[in-house]
Amino acid sequence: MTTLLVLLQAVTNISIGYLGAAIGAGLASVGAGIGIGKIGQGAMEGMARQPEASGDIRSTMIIAAALVEGVAFFAAVICLLVTLK
């Protein structure tokens, strides 16, 4: 593994911090996508079971998705700030 990192630095002249920040931002995006998908899945199942509560379920789903997206955005910003340091 270390030889791969040394070769990566030698060939592309990119530091390991940049690579770590890119991987971190990617993982944050993938995690948020999976989380929002699970929220949507649960909301759709809940609306199918109780159509009369669809308004409450929808608003709760939107709030939860916004919170997940906010955390993912925060993680991506932190990863990008690492590259500036």
N, C-alpha and C positions, 0 to 999 in steps of 0.2 A: 504494500500500500504506500509506503513512503517513497519507493522508487517512482510510482505513478505520480505522486505529488511533486517530486523533484523534476521529473520529465515535464509535467504540466507547467511548472514555473520556468523551466529552461526554454521550452518551445514557444509558449504563448506570452511569456513575460507578464503573467497575471499572478498576483499574490494569492495565497491561500485564503486570506480574508475576503477577497472578492468572490471566490468560489463558494465559501461558506455563506456569504450574504445572499448569493443567487439561489443556493439550495434552500436556505431558510425562507426566502420570499416565495419560492415555488411551493414548498411544503405548506406555508400559511395559506396560499391560494387554493391548493388542493383540499386542505382540511376544511376551509370555509365552504367550498363547493359541495363537499360531502355532507357537511353539517346542514347547509341550507336545503339540500336534497332530502335529507331525513326529516327536516321540519315540514317541508312541503308534502312528503309522503304521509306523515302523521296527520297533517291537516286535512288532506283529501280523504283519508280513511275516516276521520272524525266527522267530516261533512257528509260522507256517504251513510254513516250510521245514524246521524242526527241532523237532518237537513234544516230543521228549525233553528239550530244553533250555528248556522254557517257564518252569520255576520260576526259573532263573537270569536269564533275559531279563526276566521280570516284576519281580524284585527290583531289577535294574539300572535298569529303566524308572522305577520308583517313586522311586528315589534321584535319578535325573537330573531327573525332573519336579519333585521337591521343591526341588532346587537352582535350577532355572529360576524356580520360583514365589518362592523366597526373594529372588532378584535383582530380580524384578519388584516385590515388596513393598518392598524397600529403595529402589528408584527412586521408587515412589509416595510413600513417606514423605519422601524428600528433596524431591519436588515440593511436598508439603504443608507442609514446613518453610519453604519459600521464601515461602509466603503469610503465615506468621506473623511473618516478619522485617520 
